[in-house]
Amino acid sequence: MRILVVGAGAVGGYFGGRMALAGQDVTFLVREARAKELAANGLVIKSPRGEAKLANVKTVLSEDIDAPYDLVLLSCKAYDLASAIDSFAPAVGPATAILPLLNGMRHLDVLAERFGAASVLGGVCLIAATLDASRAIVQMTDMHAIVFGELDGAERPRTAAIAAALSAGGFDVDPTDAIVQQMWEKWVFLATLAASTCLFRASVGIILSAPGGEAAMRALFEECGGIAAAHGHAMRAPFAERSGAMLFARGSSLTASMLRDIENGSRTEGDHVLGDMLARRKAPATNDGRPSLLELAYTHVKAYEARHGR
């Protein structure tokens, strides 16, 4: 299976690098500067599971793609989706499967409109990783998993082939017939975490220690969960329990990457994680005309972006 990984950042570089180290046919679609970095230094992964280095990294520039790939693994930031699509479009043929690992749901509609719904899979990645100053990939916990499946829940021959290719990388792989449900559940968790930690500019543990902090986080969790339920994807009990254990853990240092983006003066996925969640609300929140906590959190992020000219 010929695999094109779009970008070689923390997420794409980690999963693509693990597969390439295991002997899979992986090529990274990168810009010229990143291609030069990888040629000079290789792709380095620093992990609780040990350090690994891929010395001979196969890269390609968009203008040099000359044939379709079997699988396109897409892990860009949501605000870069349009440019990413243009860059990998030459790699998509009639039999190409596109597996996006983006947050939220909006990207599914965008990809389906461009390439056709049959080309698009649903996916969720579970990993905490970043690039350090040397551009090495640093995995911050030992969690590394990809959950994926057909959007209509059907099982097709390509599902097993993709699962086998991914599994070769040594990370956890879960093909599922309920990927849309799992994508909604991750979105509920992420939107709650991003809204709360950005709104209060603090970690979960600090928010919970503040007066009214726990009540605010629970209200956000219920608001986001209610939107999912209105779309036919109510939170399942195991998800609610796992998420609650993370969102309401006393002393936790957990924050959303969106907060780190704000603290670094970077662009955020506020429109895609919080704004699109609000856009999918089927009935206004009942707050006597006052904004809900999710609306306040979104306004907070948009005010930050306006202040920084983003």
HUGI-V30022 format. One record per backbone hydrogen bond with DSSP energy under -1.0 kcal/mol. NH is the residue of the N-H (numbers start at 1). CO is the residue of the C=O. E is the energy in kcal/mol with one decimal. If there is no record, write none. Layout:
NH,CO,E  NH,CO,E
This chain:
3,25,-2.7  4,71,-3.0  5,27,-3.0  6,73,-2.6  7,29,-2.3  13,9,-1.6  15,11,-2.3  16,12,-2.4  17,13,-1.8  18,14,-2.4  19,15,-1.9  20,16,-2.6  21,17,-2.5  22,18,-1.1  23,20,-1.8  24,19,-2.3  26,24,-1.5  27,3,-2.6  28,58,-2.9  29,5,-2.8  30,60,-1.7  35,31,-2.3  36,32,-2.1  37,33,-1.9  38,34,-2.6  39,35,-2.1  40,36,-2.0  41,37,-2.9  42,38,-1.9  43,54,-2.4  45,52,-3.1  46,137,-3.7  50,47,-2.3  52,45,-2.5  54,43,-2.8  57,55,-1.1  60,28,-2.2  64,61,-1.8  65,62,-1.5  69,91,-2.7  70,2,-1.5  71,2,-1.9  72,97,-2.6  73,4,-2.8  74,99,-2.3  80,77,-1.7  81,78,-1.5  84,80,-2.4  85,81,-2.7  86,82,-1.9  87,83,-1.7  88,84,-2.2  89,85,-1.5  91,88,-2.2  92,89,-1.7  96,93,-1.4  97,70,-2.4  98,119,-3.1  99,72,-3.1  101,74,-3.2  108,105,-1.6  110,106,-1.6  111,107,-2.8  112,108,-2.3  113,109,-2.1  114,110,-1.5  115,111,-3.0  116,112,-2.0  119,116,-1.5  120,117,-1.4  121,98,-2.7  122,149,-2.7  124,147,-2.8  126,145,-2.8  130,138,-1.9  132,136,-2.4  135,132,-2.1  137,44,-3.0  138,130,-3.5  139,46,-3.2  140,128,-3.1  145,126,-1.5  146,172,-2.4  147,124,-3.1  148,174,-1.6  149,122,-1.8  153,150,-1.7  159,156,-1.4  161,157,-1.4  162,158,-2.8  163,159,-2.4  164,160,-2.1  165,161,-1.9  166,162,-2.7  167,163,-2.6  168,164,-1.2  169,166,-2.0  170,167,-1.9  172,144,-2.3  174,146,-2.4  176,148,-2.5  182,178,-1.9  183,179,-2.5  184,180,-2.3  185,181,-2.3  186,182,-2.5  187,183,-2.2  188,184,-2.5  189,185,-2.2  190,186,-3.1  191,187,-3.1  192,188,-2.0  193,189,-2.6  194,190,-3.3  195,191,-2.7  196,192,-2.3  197,193,-2.5  198,194,-2.2  199,195,-2.1  200,196,-2.3  202,197,-1.1  204,254,-2.4  205,252,-2.4  207,203,-2.5  208,204,-2.6  209,205,-1.2  210,207,-1.2  213,210,-2.2  216,212,-2.0  217,213,-2.3  218,214,-2.6  219,215,-2.1  220,216,-2.1  221,217,-2.3  222,218,-2.3  223,219,-2.4  224,220,-2.7  225,221,-2.3  226,222,-2.2  227,223,-1.4  228,224,-2.0  229,225,-2.3  230,226,-1.9  231,228,-1.0  232,229,-2.0  233,228,-2.4  240,236,-2.6  241,237,-2.4  242,238,-2.4  243,239,-3.1  244,240,-2.3  245,241,-1.9  246,242,-1.1  247,243,-3.2  248,244,-2.0  252,249,-1.9  260,256,-1.4  261,257,-2.3  262,258,-2.0  263,259,-2.7  264,260,-1.6  265,262,-1.3  266,261,-3.2  273,269,-2.9  274,270,-1.7  275,270,-2.8  276,271,-1.7  278,274,-2.2  279,275,-2.2  280,276,-1.2  281,278,-1.6  287,285,-1.4  290,287,-2.0  296,292,-2.3  297,293,-2.6  298,294,-2.3  299,295,-2.5  300,296,-2.5  301,297,-2.1  302,298,-2.6  303,299,-2.5  304,300,-1.9  305,301,-2.2  306,302,-2.4  307,303,-2.4  308,304,-1.8  309,306,-1.1  310,305,-3.4
